[in-house]
Amino acid sequence: MVSWIISRIVVLAFGTLYPAYSSYKAVKTKNVKEYVKWMMYWIVFALFTTAETATDLLLSWFPFYFELKIAFVIWLLSPYTKGSSVLYRKFVHPTLSNKEKEIDEYIAQAKDRSYDTMMRFGKRGLNLAANAAVTAATKGQGVLSDKLRSFSMQDLTLINTEDDLALHTSAARMRRDTMDDMSSGASTLPRAKSTTARQSKAAQHTHPNTAS
């Protein structure tokens, strides 16, 4: 475990950060020799990182595996050994130069396929989004019309109820007024008759001769 931690620190510090800074300096100063040197290193280091993914799974049990990996990274960086330049000129450049056309064709086909795939998925995504928008708009319009219809039916029901209540109220008032008028008329007739009878009796007492 300790060897793995130390190897990761060495690869990160000496195999990544220091070459990155040196490459920055080479680009800034426009030193072609240094630029070519670090470009060769990055090509070799990329291949080393790719192989490291598999070897860490298969050969991590091997004695001194992580120590050997640290030594290999230092060998690549050392200005005395120039390991990255040696590996590039002996193995990487001949292999890549022979298969350069095949690699370029494969990369071009991969770009075309990825572009076609992206366009296909993009069209499907747009179609799905458009269908979802149309469906949502249709459902929303249906719900809105249903709500408006329910509101209008409720308003009509309330209006009819209010009209019925008004008619019943006016009819009840008319009946009450009629009953009041009839009761008032019936009560005034006996009073009028009694008043007339009293007046006739008073006249007979006051003029007895006239009556005989």
Sequence and secondary structure as in RCSB ss.txt:
>XXXX:A:sequence
MVSWIISRIVVLAFGTLYPAYSSYKAVKTKNVKEYVKWMMYWIVFALFTTAETATDLLLSWFPFYFELKIAFVIW
LLSPYTKGSSVLYRKFVHPTLSNKEKEIDEYIAQAKDRSYDTMMRFGKRGLNLAANAAVTAATKGQGVLSDKLRS
FSMQDLTLINTEDDLALHTSAARMRRDTMDDMSSGASTLPRAKSTTARQSKAAQHTHPNTAS
>XXXX:A:secstr
 HHHHHHHHHHHIIIIIHHHHHHHHHHHHT HHHHHHHHHHHHHHHHHHHHHHHHHHHSTTSTTHHHHHHHHHHH
HH TTT HHHHHIIIIIHHHHHHSHHHHHHHHHHHHHHHHHHHHHHHHHHHHHHHHHHHHHHHHHHHHHHHHHHH
HHHHHHHHHHHHHHHHHHHHHHHHHHHHHHHHHHHHHHHHHHHHHHHHHHHHHHHH HHHH 
